[in-house]
Amino acid sequence: MADTAMAGGTAPNPTPGRVLSLSESAARRVAALRRMEGDETLMLRISVSGGGCSGFQYGFSFDNLRNDDDYVFERDGVQVVVDDVSLDLLAGAEIDFVEDLMGAAFQIRNPNASSSCGCGSSFAV
């Protein structure tokens, strides 16, 4: 199923380059986590803040509220919410969930990152 985007509140619709995609694996994991939390209305909120060893760091949380500057991206009934400022730094990125011998984690493949730290939780532009 293709990703769809809809603006939250009064935020403008995302332009073609200002989109975020969610892999099938990530959508399945978010759906499983929502079931574990017992709240199917939860959305995965992804944010970017200053800090981390490379300059910016990713933040992941669950939220059931949308702010006026939020954008919502959806795949397979799972919604990801991103604020307008964070979307500037995440435009064109893909959120994936990877399981390997090292563990399991959400990963962001961000085309805007010029470098990232070894753990993948922070990046520079």
N, C-alpha and C positions, 0 to 999 in steps of 0.2 A: 504494500500500500504506500502510495506516495505521501510525503510530508505535506502538511498544509499549514499555513500560518494565518493567524488572525490577530488583529491589534487588540490589546486590552485597554479598556477605558477609552480615553480620548487620544491615545498615541496614534500617530499616522501609520498607515499600512507600511510594512517593510518593503523596501525597494529590492529589486532582484538580487543584488549583492549582499543585502543585509538579512540573510536567512541563517537558520541553524537547523541541522538535520540530526535525527536520532536513528541509530542503527536498529535493526530488528532485535539484536541481542540486548541492547540497552532498553528498548521498549518492554521486552519480556521481563527484565530485571526490575524495572520500575513498577510494573504491574504486580510482580511477586511481592515487592516491598510494601506496596499499598495494601495488598491483602493481609500481610503480616501485621500492619498497623491497624487494620480493621476499618479503613476509611478510603473508599474508592474515589472520593472527591479530591484527594491530595494530588498536587502537581509537583514535579521536580523543579525546584528553583535553582538556577545556575547563575552565579554572580562572579564578578571580577573585582578584586580590591587591590590596593597597593600593598606591597609586602612580599614575603617569600624570598627565596634566595636568588631569584632571577628578576625581581622587580614587581611583577603582578602575580597574584595567586587566585586560583579557582576556588569557589565556594559551592558546596552542594547542600541543599536542605529540602525538606518537604514544606509545602505551603498550600493553603486552600483559599488564599486571598490574592486578588489581582489588584495592582496599583494602576493609576492612570497612565504611567509611563511604561507599563509592561507589554511585552509581546508574548504571545502564546503560540507554540509550535506543537503539532500533534502527529503522532504515528500510532496506528493500531489501538486507538482509544486512550493512549497515554499522552498527557500534556506536559510540556516543558515550558516554564515561564522564565523570561529574561528581561531585566530592566533595560531601558534605552541606552544608558551609558555603557553597560556591560556588553550589549549587542554590538556596539561600535568595535570592541576588541575581540568579539567572537564571530563576526560576520563571516559566513562561509564555513564555519567549523562543523565537525561531526562529533556527536557524543556517542561513544561506544562503551560496551561493557565487555571486558576481557577476562577470561579465566585461564590461567596457565600454572606452571609449577611454582611460580613465585607468589601466587595468590590470585585474588579476584578483585577488580576495581573498575570504576568508571574511568575512561580515558577520553581526553579531548584532543582531536586532531585539528589544530588551529592553524590555518594558512597565514594568519597575521603574526604568528610568533617567529621572531628571528632566532631565538634560542630558548631552551627550556632546561630546567634542572633535571638531574638524574631520576628523581622520583616522578616527574611529570606533573607535579601539583603547582608549579609556578613557571612563569615564562617572561620573556622580554620582547618588546616590539621594536 
